[in-house]
C-alpha cells in the first residue's frame, strides 16, 4: 500500500514536470537560432541609388562579410528623402538579424537637424552595429564654368547670386549640407537640385545641367582624369590620397570650412545582442582585411573606421548629434 502511494506520487511529480519538459525546446530555439545566425541571406538596405559612395563602399564590405559569415549579404538600394526612406524601412523591419541599413551622418545627425518630423527615431528605433568608412568631401565644378580655384568660384557665385545650381544625392544628404555650409560661409547663393543618389548627380553635372557638387573624392577622381570636372577643394584637414593635388580648405583660403560624412551598419531596435556582436566583429575583420582596406582607402579615398568598441561608437554618435544638429538648424536648411 505504501509502495503504491509512493508510485502514484512519483507519477504525479513526473506528470507535473512534463509541460516544462515539453516547453524546453521552445525556450532554447531563439538561442539556437542566434548561435547559427545567419542561416539564410541577409539584407543590407543602402538608402541611396547605385553608383554613389555609399553603394560602392557597401558592396565592397558586403562581399567580404559574405565570405566571413558564410551567407550572401544582399545589397538592396532604396533611395529617397535623403536616405531616410530606406532607413525607415529597416527601422520597421522584424528585429531578427536579417535586415540592416547602411546609414550614416545624413540619416542620423543631419536628418535630426533637417526634418521637423522623422518617420523613425535615429536613437530609439535603431541600434548602431559598426561604422564602415569615413567620407572626405570635395567640391568639384563642371569644366565649362571657367574657374580653376576656390576663390575664383566664390567670386563667380557672388557675381551671379542664385544663378548657379548644385546637385546632391538627396535632400538632407551630406553633399547637400556640405554645399549649404559653403554658401553660408561665403555669403553666396545657389539653387539646390536634389537627386536620388550620386550617380545621377554626376550624369547631369557632366552634361552641363548643373554646375557643381560636393561628394567623395573617389567619385570625383575619374571625371577629373577625363578633364570633365575641376576639383576646387577638399573640406578636410589633410589632402585626399586619391586627389593629392587638390588643396584642403585651409590651403584654399577658407580654413573654417569642413565637410565630411561617414557610413555604418544599423539594425532595428530589439535585434538580439549576440547577432549585433557577431556582425560587429565580422565588420571589423572585413575592414582590417588588407585587400578591402586597399580598395576603400587607396582606390576610393574612404578610410575604414576601425577599432570601434560599443562604448566608443556610442560616444561618437553622441558627438556627431551634438555637433551637427545645432549647425544644421543654424543654417536654416529644413525639410518637410
Secondary structure by P-SEA (a helix, b strand, c coil): caaaaaaaaaaaaaaaaaaaaaaccccaaaaaaaaaccccbbbbbcccccccaaaaaaaaaaaaaaaaacccbbbbbbbcccaaaaaaaaaaccccccbbbbccccccaaaaacccccccccccccccccccbbbbbbbbbccccccccaaaaaaaaaaccccbbbbccccccaaaaaaaaaaaaacbbbbbbbcccaaaaaaaaaaccccccccccccaaaaaaacccccccccccccccccccccccccccccccccccbbbbbbcccccaaaaaaaaaaaaaaaacaaaaaaccccccccccccccaaaaaaaaaaaaaccaaaaaaaccccc
